[in-house]
């Protein structure tokens, strides 16, 4: 079973959600909010420019418009709103609302990271790891993931755990990988829950424990991780049919 590696961190509120529906009262309230934010943004309030960008990115009360969101994020980032710099960097990484540009993404993620936005550190680590917009540098990636993970960014912990597990630019250390996956899973990062389940399934860094593996796969699956669902189904079929009373009574 192959372990998943989370690629990007993105601001949780900047998501694709074009099908959200609101009643007429809520729509009216949103319209007033949008007008107020636009006026405040025009008056130089960069926080409200950022908030307005999120609304356009979500399609909340307006037609979803990533290009408009990117324009507002650019304005806010130029006005030193660091969350905007981080979010804009993500858009450049993915080519959403802007032309894909890893070099620009590196610049924006660096600015965000240097100013304490740990999602920016995580995304910058990814670009150093995969040589996107910058020269490949595993040591720099580890440094950035470590900084972000120490700041409780669970995506960074997941990525760093993956590097320790697979000896990517660092000495292989299954115990350290388990420690990082555990921290991220406790923070409800479902990719780490699935990866931690794999560690228990294979007995890497921990004592082999199918019951624990099944529990973690189920947590990941219940949290929306498709690979967690697949791993649970595979392990249930492989293990439970042979040892139903020992491992699987709780899942019947």
Secondary structure by P-SEA (a helix, b strand, c coil): cbbbbbcccccccccccccccccaaaaaaaaaaaaaaaaaaaaccaaaaaaaaaaaaacccccccaaaaaaaaaaaaaacaaaaaaaaaaaaaacccccccaaaaaaaaaaaaaacaaaaaaaaaaaaaacccccccaaaaaaaaaaaaaacaaaaaaaaaaaaaacccccccaaaaaaaaaaaaaacaaaaaaaaaaaaaacccccccaaaaaaaaaaaaaaccaaaaaaaaaaaaacccccccccccccc
